[in-house]
Amino acid sequence: MAKAIVPTEMPKVPDNMTGWRRSLRRGSVYHLHSMGEAGCGSIYLDRHKSESARQLGDMQFWGVCPRCFKRSQNA
């Protein structure tokens, strides 16, 4: 997988997606998700084993999936 992106502002959420979530496993980054499915299709995000982004600082600390970030920029 490519290196995580550190956003300088909160990335947009496309209309067909629910928001940004991060798996609680070690080294995970934030992904766009819709009903548990990641926007990039690489991971399933269970609501009990993941957390949502509360603020920009969370996304800057953990990073953002490059494929999901590109998808949010195209929206």
N, C-alpha and C positions, 0 to 999 in steps of 0.2 A: 504494500500500500504506500502511496505517496505521503510525503511529510504533511503533518497537520498545518492548517492555516490559522493564523492569529488575526482575527478581525479587529478593525479599528472602530467600527460602529456595529450596532446590533443588526445582523443580517435579516433581510426580509423573509417572510414565510409565504410561499405561493398559495394560491387559493385552494388547490387540491391537497394541501398538507395541513397537519394539525399544529406542529410546532417543532421545537428543538429539544431533543432528549439525548442523554448519555447513559450508556450501560454502566453498571456499578463494577464491572470487572476491571482489573488493573490495566492502566494505560489506554483506556477507552477515550474516544473523542465524541463531540456532539454531532448528531445526525438529524436531518429533517425526518419527520415520521408522519405516518398516516395509519391509524389503527394498528400500531405496533410494527408495521413494515417500514424499514428505513428507506429514504428517498433514493439512495444509491443501490439498494437491494443486497447489501453485504451482510446485514445483521437483522435479527428480530428483536425488538425492544419490548420486553415484558414490563408492564406498568409497576410491578412490585420489585423489579430488579433494575430499575433505571430511575434517573432523576431529570427534571426539566431545568432549563437554564433560567435562573432567577434574575440575573443581571449580566451585563457585558463582561464583567470581571471573571465570571465563571467560564465563559467561552474563551477568554484570553488565557486563562490558566490551563485549561484542558485542551484547547484547540478545537478546530472544526474540520470535519471530513471534507477533503478537497472536492470530491464529486458532488456532495450535497451543497457545498458553498457555491459551486458553479451553477447548479440548478436554481438556487435562490437568486443569483444575479441575473439569470435569464428570464425570471418571472416579471 
